[in-house]
Amino acid sequence: MKRGLIVCLAACGGGGDPLEVKTDSGVILGVEQAGDVRAWLGVPYAAPPVGDLRWKRPQRAVPWDGVLDTVQVGIQCPQTFSIGGPGGDEDCLFVNVWSPSGASKLPVMLWLHGGAFIFGSGGDSYYSGRYLAETYNVIVITVNYRLGALGFLAHPALTSEDPSYPSSGNYGLEDQFVALEWVQRNAKAFGGDPSRVLLFGESAGGFSTCAHYVSPRTSGLFHAAISQSGLCGGKISEPTLAVAEAAGVKTGEALGCPGTGPSAAACMRAKSTDALLDATEITPPNMQPPGGPFYVGGENVLSTIPNVDGVVLKQTLRDAFASGDFEKRPLMIGANRDEGTLFHSSFFAMEVTSEAEYRAALERRFGAANVDAIVAKYPLASYPTPNRALAEITGDAFFVCSTRHAARGAARAGSPVYLYSFDRVPESAFLPDLGVFHSSEIPFIFGTDGAYPLARIGAGASGFAAAVQQIWTQFATTGDPGWERYDEATDETRVLDEPASSRAAFKADRCVFWDSLVLP
């Protein structure tokens, strides 16, 4: 644990200092922030997953003596591509907590960051919970979880290590699960109410939120969920454990660790972090969200995303939501109006400029047998450029329609469901003309205008941002965002814009089309 300990000269956790909190692993000392908010940053919630614990389920944090200084965010998990820059350390399993002064029995909002399971951190400044804690009287907690191959490498040698746990590759999801358990044990110490925990996340974090929502293991660990752009019910599904293991064997070979037995696992654990990252590097144009719109070449991605192992993920999220076999917790779920534009922009170097490139991209992702039907549904004559047509397909196939499928399944099962479309165009000098692109809602939700480099709230939108923050925090408090539940018969989507409105059968015809395709 790469943190400093302050020697405890008085009785630890005795209540003399409101910044001193006793967790179940030891006493921590936080910091006062603006707005009379207290923060505890870089708090260990699990043991460092290093050495023999690499590619193991997370263990409880090692207790410490004295007082742990938690005044700066913990280091990010290792990554080669990140908005905040590459780098990191395998000792990265930390949470950050923001709580208003005098907090008592307040709702807790636990955030799972996005980043395609290969980059990002709960400590990124644009996820700061300070403003929400100050303004809306909630407790905000953000989480680091293992990423890339360190968080999601499956391999037969790893699967066979523990007969009671015949799985490998979903370590990042297991980290999140242990963080949920940590919140239940420690929320009261920060003035939180463990019976009112909202789990919410965006992109990979939204997918993760859905994975925990349908998991029987998480019963009682959270009580409402928000999935933002989470790809929770798409037809292009998560790989099976066998497929992920096969990719993991190739990763092992690239590392100089061939085979499927214990010696391969020992060899891979002996490799440096940098060697592992180099062997599984995913950078644009290979980067993709889970399930993958239009990545180009390579199997590395199969070692960096969750797999259906029958343990952590019992079935694909699409099948899980269709089954209705999950706890019926309030669920708010949605996507941004122009989800696909970011993935087909200069940011990801994934632009297509001709009809030939357009058709090739469709064939690569959806199979040659489906190209003509997709082109007929999305004719190039209807769009200013081939790239914009491809962006529309990405948004519909991977975000809007998968979200709609999950909402319909959860509502049919009896869950209180609230379906939304985020339609407010942000200010973005960095990515102009992309509309309401993937992740552009983040500064509106956290109130961290200026911290997120891709999007800003912009002039004249502070009132709308406040309305969005009220929706999110009200949902954390009551499980009701303030509009009618989603009903499959009326099929209405709440449009989050200024003014707010409702939209019936939003892109229903396109979603029926995508459901009709037989994908490879």
Order of alpha helices (4+ residues) and beta strands (2+ residues): beta-beta-beta-beta-beta-beta-beta-beta-alpha-beta-alpha-alpha-alpha-beta-alpha-beta-alpha-alpha-alpha-alpha-beta-alpha-alpha-alpha-alpha-beta-alpha-alpha-beta-beta-alpha
